[in-house]
Amino acid sequence: MKTNQIDLSRRGLLAVAGAAAATLGAGCGGASASATTATAAAATTPLARLFSTEVGAGKNLMLLHGWTCDSHDWSWQLPVLESKYRVVAVDLRGHGRSEVMPSGAYMPSDYVADIESLISTRYAGQKFILMGHSMGGQVAARLAAQRPDVVSAVISVDGSLGFPEAFGSVLQQGVSALQTGDLAIVGPAQFDSLYDASTAAAFKRWHARRLQGMSPQAVRESVGPLFLGPGQVGVGVASETFCRSLTLPFYHLCRTPDQATAMRPWFSNPKSKVEFWANTGHWIQQDQPDALNAAVTTWIDAL
């Protein structure tokens, strides 16, 4: 092994959005093991030292977790994926065992720069399929747009893309609460709207406790720029325009049928697809691990 009370649910937000939502459209081998930490000099942004694990052989697959999460979120996928592919599971900056950066260093471009450097330096000349959850899905998509020479395909597990315009104003309330409130209270309260009735209580407690151990700046500063301000690609026309610019195979899994219907025409590659997943919370990989594993491996094997 290489080791190196605002309703923010898609269902709730699309309900709040109302008409706005409607206008959107809305090869195998043996395993190997060793330990690594990746870092490199950057011309324009300080890079973080990233913790990652690498196991397996076959197609290159890199896993990117979401906001306030870490690579343990993929624990239900790793045994299956590592038996079929060469899997690199990363902790993003300020998350898990990766380096905590100072305030002001949690823009989407910062996260993208770290992953770009990891691939370009440690895996020079190679391309990866990127699978990202939530924020990690948007980071993966941004890197694919910026460096198609290092990304061969993207899997977005309820990724931070394709929200209606009205989501921006709703999210602003959540971001403001994060800036001023007690993160141990505000964070889990926002998570509550992202769960399904089937989500295990143990998952909810894990997510809440993990946030309490994170650096406050990583929690407070990461989510807003995904959807708010200049350069955001998470909501409205900006998100649609961005997604339509991607030409590589793109597999997006989401939790509302309206979003799936809206986003399907945005991806031009014939191997791309957008799927609606019912009866699951935001952490699809934890609520429906077997189904997700089967869907993802089938899609990857068909590339």
N, C-alpha and C positions, 0 to 999 in steps of 0.2 A: 504493500500500500504506500502511495506517495501522500504525505501530509503537508502539506505545504499551507349622550343620549340623543345624539344627532344620528339619523338613519343614513349610514353611508353604504348600505347594501345596494347592489345593482337593482334589485327589485324596488327598494324604497326610493332610490334616486330616479329611476325611470318613471315611477308613479308621480313623484313630485314634478318631474320634467313635463309630463303630460304631452301636450302637442309638440314640444321640442323633440321628444323621443320619436314621434311619428315622422317628423320631417327629416330625421336622419336617414330614414330609409328603407335611421338610426343605426459483414463477414465475421464468424466467431473464432476465438483463439484462447489460449491459456491466460490466466490472470498473472499480473506481476505486481510487486509492491515495493515501495520505498517512500521516504519523507522529503517534502520540499516546502520552501517558502519563496514566493516570487516577488521581486521588486526590480525596478529599473529607473534610470534617469529619464525625466520627461522634459520636453522643450518648453511646454506652456503651463503645465499644472503639476504640483507635487503628487507623486504616486504613493499609494499605500502599500505596505507589506501585506500580502494576502495569504491567508491560510487556505490550503486546498488539499484534497486527496485525489489520487489517481489509481484506478484499478481496472484491469480488463484489457482486452484486445479487440480490434475490429474498427468500425466506424468511430470517428472522434465525436464525443458528445460531452458538452459542458453544461452543468446545471447551475442556475442562478436563482437564488431564493428571493423572497420579497422583503418589504419594509418590516423592520423589527424582528426579522427571522434570522435563520442561519442555515447552513447546509444540512443540519440534522432534519430539516423539514422533508428531505428526500429519503429518509430512512426506509420508507415503505417501497421505494423504487430501486434503491441501490442494489440489492441482491439480484433482482431481475436484470436491470440494465447492465450491471458490471459483468454478468455472465454472457452478454451478447456483444458489448461494445467496449471501447476504451473510454472510461467515464472519468471526467474531472469535475469534482464537486467543490465549489468555491464559497468561502465566506466573504461577502462584500465589505468594503471599508466601513469601520465603525460597528460591524456586526460580528457576532461569534468570536472567533479567535484572531480575526484580522485587526490590523492597526486602527486605533481610534485617531481620527484626524481632528484638527482644530475646527472651531466654528467657522463657517463660510466655505467649507470644503465638501459639501454634500449636494452639489448640483448634479443633474443627470450626466452632464459632460464629465464630471469627476469619476463617477462610477464607470462610465464607458471607457475612459482613458485607462483605468486600472486593468480592465479585461482585455482591451486592445494590447496593452503592454505585455500582459501575461501570455497571450497567444503569440505575439510577434517575437518575443524573446525566448521563452521556454519552449515554444512549439513553432519555431521559425519555419516558414514555408508550408505550413499545414493549415487545413481548413477544419472548422468545427460546426457541427449542428449545435445550436444553442437552445436550451430549454429553460425558460424563465417563468417563475410564478409571480403574479402581481407586479410590483416594481421591477422585478427581475425580467419580466416579459418585455417591458418597455426598454430596459437597458439593452436586452438582446436585440430588439428591433432597431434601436438607434445605432448599435454597432454594425448591424447588417447593412444599414443604409450608408454608413460612413466608410465601412471597409468590407465590401463584398468579396474581396480577395481572401479574407480570413474566415468568412461565415458562409456555409453552404446551405443552411436552412434554419428556420426558427420555429420553435413550438412555444406558444404563449398560453400558459395555464391561468385562465382568468386574469390575463395581463392588463396593465394600466393603459388601455387603448380603447377607443370607440365609444366613450361616454357622450351623451348629448350636451349641448351648449349649457343648458340649465344646471348641469352638475357643477360648473365652476363656482357659482354663487353658493351652492349648498356646501361644497367642499371648503370654501373660505371660512365658513362657520367652524368646521372641524379643525382647520389649521389654526385659527385664532384661539380655540380652546386649548390646543397643544402648547401654544406659546405662553399662556398665562396660567394654565391649570396644573394641578398635581398629576404628573404623568402616570402614577400608579393607579389613579382613579379615571382620568380622562381616556387613557389609551385603551384599557379593557372595556370601557363603556362604548367606545367606537367599534371595537372588535365585535361586540354583541350583535350588532346589526349585520355582520358579515357571516354569521353562522346559520346553518340549517337546523331544523328540529332534530335531525339525525346526528348532528355533530356531538361527539362524545364529550362529556364533562371534563375528562382528563386533558383533552386537547385544549379546551378553553382555559383551564388553570395553567397549563404549560405556557401558552401564549402570553398570559397576563404576567406570570412570574418572570419570564425571560425578558420582557420589556423593562421590568424594574432593575435589571442588572446592566442595562445598556447606558451608554453615554447620552446625556440629555440632548446634546446638539445633534446627534445622529437621528434621534427620534423626532425632534422638533423641525429639523431643516430639510429632511429628505423628501417628504411626500408632496409638499406644496408645489415645487417647481415641475412636478410631473404633469400637473393639470392647470397651473395658474401662471400668468405672466408671459413675457415674450419668450418664444422658443418652445412653449409647451406643445406636446403632441398627444395629449391624453383625451381632449374633449373636442367636440364639434368639427367644424370644417378643417381646422388645423390637423386633427387626428386623421380625418378621411384623406386629406391631401397627402399627408405623410405615408399612410398605409398604401395608397395608390402608387407611390413612388417606388415601392419595394417590388423587385422582379424575381426574387428567389422563392423557393417553396416556403409557404407560411401556413402553419396549423394553429388556429386560434380556438380555444375552448372557452365558452362563456356561460353565464347562468341565467340569461333572459332570452326568450325567443325573438323579441324585437331587436335586440342588439345583434343576434346572429343573422337575422334577415337583412338588417341594414349593412352589416359589414361584408357579407359574402361577395358583393360585386367589387370590393376594394382591392382584391388581390388577383393579379393577372396571371400568375404562374399556374399552369394547368394542374400541378400537383398540390396547389394550395387548397385549404378548406377551412370553413368556420362551422363549429358545432355548438348547439345548445345542449347543456347538461342540466338535467333536472334532479331534484332531491339531493342537493349537495350545497355545502357552504363554500366560502371563498377558497378554502384550502381543499380543492378537489382531490389532490394527491393523498390527502389523509382521510377524507370522508369516503372516497371511492377508490382505494388504491389498486385493487385488482383490475377494475374496469379501466382505470387510467393506464396502468401498465400495458394492458392488452392493446388499447387504442394507440398508444404512443409507439410501441414496438412494431405494430402493423404498419403504421405510417412511415416510420424510419426505414423498415425493411423494403418498402416499395419505392423509396427514393432512387 
